[in-house]
Amino acid sequence: MKFPNAKPIASITIDNDSLKSSFIEKSANTIDIKGEFWDTQKFNPFKDEVVKFPIQIKFEDSIYRSPILDSMVITSRFGWRNRRAHKGIDIDLITGDDVVSILDGVVRFTRYNSGHGKTVIVRHYNGLETVYAHLSSYAVKVNDSVKRGQILGKGGATGNARGSHLHLIVNYKGIAINPEYLFDFKEANKIRSSEIWVTRRWATPYLHSSKRRTKLELLSTEDEAKASLVKEIKIYVVKRGDTLSHISRRNNVSIRSICIANNIKSTTLLKVGQKLKLEM
């Protein structure tokens, strides 16, 4: 079909040398995420690596992909749970639901891993790794490149799981970071900032409760991160009827944190008028 008023298209000359130079420059800037500690057999190949805080995490995108296709319901958070560290978040699902990668990356691990059951680990281009545990089946294999939103497997209840759910962990060199500090788990699927500084507080489960979300104070510069390292100590005076559980909920600190700060046990009986240090 011809268009009567159409004008001839001007010819375009491509400079092959410029194109080649541009390609080489782009290739040089590509990050080789398989270059260091790439082990497809070990859950954590970074055990002997020393990581210094604060950690700088950068994101190219402003959004991530929800790991499940349905509305996301978090049933347990990063924090202290049943006297143990819960190093990720639990997301409700039905066995057989699709589980997808939240960011672009390369699959490093697809194996059965003890209490995590069938597990997929994806390494991302900013140094993070995301762990998808308790799967019922795999849809990828190691060394596969995956895009944000690509199916990794089906959800399930393998390993040490009470009912079907996805256990999502966000690691940096083997250190688990509170996922809610990096990602806003709401419908908009926003990454909280293009640059986030992670202090030890956000990688220490006993400072958080798995039953509720910790109040977030985002650190987007190194100066903010260093300033935050000075702990704020609050003195709480025990009142009649107080328990560690009540004090923990009221002040948004974990029971474990209170016990460590005051050198007491979770079974210690509190006395009216007793002063407790709370690390905020």
Secondary structure, DSSP 8 states (H G I E B T S, - for coil): ---TT----------HHHHHHHHHHHHHT---TTSSS--SS-S-TTTT----SSEEEE-S-SB---SBSS---EEE-SEEETTEEE-SEEEE--TT-EEE-SS-EEEEEEEEEGGGEEEEEEEETTSEEEEEEEEEEES--TT-EE-TT-EEEEE---SS-SSSEEEEEEEETTEEE-HHHHEE-STT-EES-SEEEE-GGGG-GGGSBTTS--------SHHHHHHHTS--EEEEE--TT--HHHHHHHHT--HHHHHHHHT--TT----TT-EEEEE-
